[in-house]
Amino acid sequence: MTKSHQGGGVLQNANEPRRWLLRTACLVSGLTVFAGQGDAGENAVPPANARVVTAGELHAIYNDQTWVWSNGAGRMQSDGRRFVAWAGSGASAKWAEGRWIITSSGRLCFKARWQSSSGSHPAKTCFVHKHHRGVIYQRKEPSGDWFIFKHAVSADGDEFRKLTGEDLVSPELEKIKSQLQGTRSATSEAATE
């Protein structure tokens, strides 16, 4: 072993700077690989060998959870796989009631009737999920971009973190329903005058 004299009278291994450099390079390399997985919401196509997320895994992720959106939230209830949601505010507020469905092909779908001040309409929205090395990818069908829904080690910006066991839909739903009833009543009265 080669020894060299470093300041302060301490003998250290001459290879120590190389080891430190090698450790630092490995650490930076590891961080680069992890960072290369992309941020939540960032476009990231799953590898060709990614597998679909099973129905059981989807159930474990979404059952009795509220998915918080930028302008609303959707609740996937266990009882009867009931789905309720709200979106928007004021005159553009709307609410939905229907079912949530999971499939063995990695799909989560919401099939619901949306109610707004302008009436009601049915809608079906689906998301497909794939899994690879602990990372869950998601894409809105039919033509949404793939993104990382949940990193192997959950990250702050993961969409997965917008799921909560707390019911954030029911209280808002009642407000919107009564607001829409008031709006429809006022519209009906004005039409008959």
N, C-alpha and C positions, 0 to 999 in steps of 0.2 A: 504494500500500500504506500503510495507516495504521500508524503507529508509536506506541507509548506508552512511557513511561518507567517501568521497574520498579525496585524497590530495588536497591542495589548499583551503580548507574550503568550497567546494561546495558540497551540498547534491545532490545525484543523485539516481535514481531509481535502486534498487538492481537487478532488472530484465533486465536492459539495456544491460549488456554483453550477456545475453541469446538472446535478440532480435537482437543484432548485429550479433551474431553467426547464428541465424535462417535466417536473411536477406542474409548473405554471402552464406549460404548453398543453399538457393533458387536461388541466382544469379549463382552460380557455376553449380547447377543442370540444370538451363535453358540454360546456355552456352554449357553444355555437350550434351543436347538434340539437340541444333542447330548444334553443331559440328558433331554430329552423323549422320547428313544428308549427310555427305561426301563432299569432294571437287569436283569441276567441273572436269570432265574427270575420276574421281574415279568410279570404278564399284559400282553400287548401283541399286539393283533390286527394281522396283516400288512395292508397296504393292498390294495385290490381289484385293483390292477394288478401285485401281486407275482406272480412266476413260480414254478413248482415247481422244486425243485433237481433237476438231471439225475442219472441213474444214475451217470454218470462222476464228477460232483462228489461224490456220496455215497460212491462207492468211494474217492476221494482223501481224504475226511474220516475214514472208519472202517476202512479196510483195515489189518490188522495192528496194531490199536489196542486198548487196554484202556480201558473206560469205568468209571471209579471211581464207585461209588454211596455213599450214606451208610452202608449196612450190607452192602456187598459189592462185586463187580465182575464185568464181563462182558468176555470177550476175543473179538474178531472176527478169526479167523485167515484168512490168505490161502489156505492150502492147503485146497481143497475147500469154502471158505467155512464152515469149522467154527466153531461158537459154543460156548464153554464159560463157565460162570459159577458163582458161589457167592453166598450171601446168608445173613445171620443168624449166630448163634454158639451154642455150647452145644447144648442140646436142640432149639433151633429152627433149627439150621444146615441148609442144603440146598444142593444143587449141580445143575447142568443141563448137558446136552450136546445139541447139535443143529446147526442151520445158521442163518446170517444171510443175509437176502435183501434186495436193493435193487431198486427198480422205477423205470421212467421217469416215474412219477407222483409222485416225490418221497418214496417210502416206504422206511423201513428196518424190517425185521421180524426178530424172533428167534423161530424155531420150534424148541422144545426140549422135552425130557422132564426134568422136575424130580424129584429124588430127595430124600426126607427120611426121618426115623425112622418116619413113619407110612405110607410107601409112595412111589409115584411117580405122576405125572400129566403129561400133555402140556399145553403152553401156547404160545400165539402172542401176542406183544406187538409192536405196530407204532407207529411214529412217522412223521408226515408233516412234510416240510420245505418252506418257501417262502423265496424270496430277493427282496430289494428293496434296491437301492442299497448293496450290500455287507453288509447285515444278513441273517442267516439266522434265520428263525423256526421253531419246532418245536412240535408238539402231539402228545400221546399219543392214539392212536385207541382207541375211537371218540369219546370225549366229554371228553378233556382240554382244558385251557385253553391257548391259544397263549402262548408266551413267547419272548423273544429268546435263542436258542441261542448266537449269536455276533454281537457288534457289528461294524460296519464296521472299527473299530479295536478289536481284541480287548481286552476289559475283564477285570479281575481276577475278577469273579464269574461270567463266562460259563461255561455248562455245557460248552462246547467245550473249555475249559481242563482239564476232568476226563478228557480223553482223553490217553493216554500210550502210547508205543511199547513200554514195559516190560511184560513179562508178569507181572502181579500176581495172576493167577488160578491157574496151575498149582500153585505151592507150597501155596496154601491149599486147593485142590481135593483134593490127596492127603491132607491132614490130615482134611478133612471126610469123605472117602470111608472112610478107616480108622476114624474115630470112629463113623460110621453102621453100618459092618459090625460093629463091637464091640457097638453097641446092639442091632442085629438079632439077633446071636448070643445075647446075654444074654436077649433076649425069647423066642427060640425055645427055649432051654434051660429057662427058667422055665415055658413052656407045656407041655413034655413031662414035667415032674416031677409 
